[in-house]
Amino acid sequence: MQVNEKHRKLLFVLNPISGDIEKEDLEEELKLVCEECQMLSSIYKTTGEQDKEKIQELLRAEQFDAVYAVGGDGTVSLVASILIGSKVPLGIIPLGSGNGLSKDLNIPQDTEEALSLIRHHVVREIDTIDLNGYPSIHLSDLGFNALVVQRFSEGDKRGPGAYAWIALQEFISYEPKNYRIETDCETFEGPAFMVTIANANAFGSNANINPNGILNDGKFEICLIEPFPKAAGIGIMYKLYTESIDDSVYTRRFSCRSATIHNLEQEVVHIDGEPVELGKEIKVTMHSRSLSVILPVGEVL
């Protein structure tokens, strides 16, 4: 489907502080592309203050044919959470440091190439997950990575280097936590270094925790990294970055449609890049093909 056959009015949700490109130039380019395609466009700039409510108000006031998240994973998650269950598709112009979901959807990471999706694209439906009322579109987890995400969000430095430094510091002293996980197919109880609830494949860092995950198969995966000797850490990292984590003796995976995770030590949970407190019991449910997304022509998921 070509966008100019159907989409006539677009809303761009722009994070003005993401990425390292000049936003005024990007705004002009967005408007120019829409004018060339004879489409109407509006731009909403996020402020961090009641953005969700303000975007919802815009969508109630006007009938947009698509909404593009122009920013990083946080912006994508914000817009996606609003569009779940609607027929309005989500487009992504990735500008963050991770851009996890856009990578798993094979959306171009180059800004100019991503902008071309405004002109020509296909629309597909993907699954979403719910964790105690919080939507998760990409990857969520408990344990080591969630702790690193929390520390990173509390700090004043950004970028892969800062994240890696925090991860190294936490890894030295980190001890696995205890969980009980009940799914519609099997149960696990014991310690784990990390528990990932995966709708997709890889984190924004390109560490692939769920190599065979499919975004629209009606299932999600719970991926466990069990306790391991510190010396095995480098090998596990290598397998994560070479899509061979399934070869590790320290991993296991459940494919399911529902689960209850007993977070026995009430660890922080990371949902699509944001740390969240969910308490001791986390109900995980699947919403099959509940979000429409804009993809490159020929992409079938």
PAMARLO-393498 format. One record per residue (C-alpha): x, y, z; residue in one letter. Coordinates in steps of 0.001 Angstrom, whole numbers, plus 500000, padded with zeros to 6 digits. Each point is the difference from the previous one (the first is absolute). Layout:
BEGIN
XYZa/...
This chain:
BEGIN
500000500000500000m/501273503463499214q/499381502647502613v/498600502551497556n/497242497559499021e/498460500046503455k/501726502168502596h/499072503662499663r/500562501418503472k/503009499201502174l/500991500858503554l/503703500051500865f/500878499625503683v/503475501499500199l/502382499743502927n/502049503201499705p/502913498708502111i/500575496568498421s/502726499263497473g/502712502339498792d/498403501631496960i/498608503485499694e/496285499752500802k/499002503203498196e/501416498593496769d/498190496723500623l/496705501784500621e/500337501793496681e/500806496740498256e/496957498294501500l/497766502814498790k/501616499970496553l/499522496254499534v/496346500298500981c/499450502945497654e/501579498079497122e/497629497105500707c/497039502384500349q/499447499017503632m/499093502085503016l/502310499799502993s/500241501114503618s/502973499837502365i/499743499480503742y/503213500560501979k/500325498005503205t/500806501827503221t/499888497215502581g/496886501589501524e/496698498166499354q/501067499100496469d/497757496937499840k/496900501938500987e/500755502829497577k/500578497624497069i/496778498153500811q/498197503337499983e/501424500769496561l/498845496626498685l/496503500584501345r/499829503473498453a/501283498996496560e/499887496858497908q/503590499087499132f/500733497174497577d/503356499151501616a/502191501145502894v/503798500031499693y/502255499810503043a/503047502135499238v/502507499201502712g/501407497123502017g/498509496983501744d/498191502121502584g/498188501997497332t/499108496827498102v/498649498369503157s/497964503117500837l/498317500159496598v/499514496228499754a/498266499864503386s/497442502519498718i/499350498205496708l/499594496433501322i/496562498693499089g/499341502729497449s/500216499797496221k/502389502946499829v/503484498700499068p/503253500888501702l/502884501281497895g/503537500363501352i/502738502461499069i/502768498646502302p/502177502640501671l/501037498383503290g/503157498247501132s/498355496564500080g/496971499946497667n/499276496397500964g/496506499513498550l/500780501755496722s/503004497723499473k/497927496867500603d/497423501345497527l/502745500581497410n/499239503711499838i/502971501905498532p/502213501600502648q/501105502705497577d/497692502992500421t/499633500728496280e/499155496366499249e/497524499870502881a/498292503133498666l/499423498184496710s/497457497804501815l/497679503004500066i/499707499630496228r/500091496220499562h/499314497332502594h/497882497055501066v/497945499689503182v/500248496861502113r/498563499029503388e/502201498905502902i/499319498607503461d/500276501975503227t/500405498852503590i/498469501293503209d/501844499950503355l/497653500944502851n/498339502576497757g/503226501323498445y/500308499350496253p/503219498469498689s/500620499956496266i/503613498894499813h/501948498555502970l/499553500166503751s/502057498394502725d/500816499485503644l/503393499472501557g/503378501266498899f/499064501978496884n/497017501646501708a/502326501163502781l/502448501439497456v/497141501803498216v/498897501493503321q/503520501176500865r/500413501409496491f/496709501921500214s/501051501494503336e/503352501210498653g/500797503113498021d/502103498347497276k/498555498458496832r/501248497828497175g/501256496404499644p/503232500757501856g/498210501175503127a/497683496997499897y/502917497573499605a/501867501588502918w/496974499640502302i/499507496398498860a/503613499152500799l/499802501577503447q/496764498179500879e/501179496657498582f/502908499778502435i/497751499777503064s/496665498868498565y/498358496934501533e/497158498120498204p/496499500478501427k/497303497422500693n/496874499646497871y/497053497711499531r/498613500000496476i/496726498303499089e/499058499889496311t/497220498317498044d/502492497256499084c/502562499578502816e/501330501320503302t/503401501157501240f/501129500772503528e/503472501028501046g/502701502637499553p/500638501801496712a/502509502599498876f/497401501474497652m/496388499317498964v/498960501509496664t/496416500168498734i/500585500160496259a/497545500973497297n/502894500577497609a/503677499072499669n/502757502400500985a/500638502872502353f/500926503358498505g/503623499119500719s/499587497137497458n/500305497334502708a/497636497319498657n/498260498304502923i/497250498328497923n/501381499138496543p/496919498124498756n/497330502336501372g/497203501030497631i/498116503236500587l/496612498779498787n/499767496303500908d/497630500454502960g/502683498927502479k/502731501593502079f/503139498438501414e/501340500034503525i/503776499762499663c/502032499054503057l/503684500447500574i/500693497804503008e/502822500553502515p/503455499603498495f/503620500410501113p/501288503541499507k/502651498607497654a/497243498799497654a/498672503535499534g/502132500815496962i/498864496811498250g/496347500791500679i/500457503530498653m/501613498587496859y/497045497680499447k/497536502868500490l/501736502058497327y/500352497108497536t/496362498820500237e/501138496730501584s/498755500433503582i/497982496771499647d/503307498114499934d/500792501063503566s/499479497462502794v/498855502874502212y/496868500898498034t/496495498666499600r/496869501305498302r/496215499595500388f/497659500864497137s/496582500901501382c/496835502088499772r/499683500895503678s/502156499898503106a/500222501066503613t/503419501028501255i/500454500018503757h/502627502687500480n/500901498703503442l/502535502707500810e/497927502790498390q/502714500929497528e/499459502902497615v/498571499075496582v/501190501514496717h/497246500447497379i/501137501088496530d/502858502036501427g/498220501467503027e/500419498772503631p/496675499286501727v/499030498667503446e/497436497191499589l/500108498305503395g/500206496333500915k/497558498529497477e/500123500847496308i/497228498810497702k/501154499742496391v/497401499725497241t/500181499958496221m/497897502182497690h/500325498437496587s/500470502325497002r/498781503005501971s/502316502661498538l/500279501037496349s/503487501062498906v/501426501628496881i/502782497943498384l/502139500047496858p/498323498658496877v/500443496234499793g/500401499488503751e/497820497096501160v/501276499356503558l/
